[in-house]
């Protein structure tokens, strides 16, 4: 069995691309109220916090957002610099 040095493995890291989500939503003419409704929020303030990075986006919301924004799930991510 081959020994693997785990310290030499580089792992690519990704984060949710909030600017893509905002821009795509606006391209499609959707409001924050629309997205809040699709995600089951009572009002848009909770969604506003998500889109602005003030609150953590739940992974369960990503497939719904991708479907509403008519894009694939990979489009919602960007590679981290660090």
MOHUUR-V800452 format. One record per residue. N is the residue number from 1. PSI is psi in radians with two decimals (* if undefined). OMEGA is omega in degrees with one decimal (NA if undefined). Layout:
BEGIN
n = <N:N>
psi = <PSI:PSI>
omega = <OMEGA:OMEGA>
END
This chain:
BEGIN
n = <1:2:3:4:5:6:7:8:9:10:11:12:13:14:15:16:17:18:19:20:21:22:23:24:25:26:27:28:29:30:31:32:33:34:35:36:37:38:39:40:41:42:43:44:45:46:47:48:49:50:51:52:53:54:55:56:57:58:59:60:61:62:63:64:65:66:67:68:69:70:71:72:73:74:75:76:77:78:79:80:81:82>
psi = <2.38:2.38:2.35:2.23:1.83:-0.32:-0.23:-0.06:2.22:2.16:2.21:2.38:2.50:2.71:2.80:2.32:1.54:-0.59:-0.64:-0.78:-0.82:-0.84:-0.73:-0.71:-0.79:-0.66:-0.67:0.00:0.43:2.57:2.95:-0.55:-0.72:-0.88:-0.70:-0.73:-0.79:-0.57:-0.03:0.26:2.58:-0.55:2.99:-0.21:-0.63:-0.74:-0.68:-0.77:-0.66:-0.87:-0.47:0.04:0.18:-0.24:2.66:2.29:2.25:2.33:-0.48:-0.37:-0.40:-0.78:-0.61:-0.79:-0.77:-0.73:-0.78:-0.67:0.03:0.92:2.93:2.81:-0.64:-0.51:-0.36:-0.05:2.65:2.63:2.35:2.59:-0.62:*>
omega = <-176.9:175.6:179.6:176.2:-176.4:-179.5:-179.8:-179.7:176.4:-179.4:177.1:-179.8:-178.7:173.7:178.9:-178.6:-176.9:179.4:175.9:-179.4:-179.3:-177.8:-179.6:177.9:-178.6:176.1:-177.8:178.8:179.4:178.4:173.8:176.6:178.2:-178.9:177.7:179.6:178.6:-178.8:175.6:177.7:179.4:179.9:-174.5:-176.4:177.3:178.4:178.1:179.3:178.2:-175.5:-179.8:176.8:178.9:179.4:-177.7:178.1:179.5:-177.8:-179.7:179.4:-173.3:177.2:178.3:179.3:179.2:-179.9:-179.7:-178.4:177.3:178.0:177.3:-175.5:179.8:-179.6:-177.3:-177.2:171.4:180.0:176.7:178.7:-176.9:NA>
END
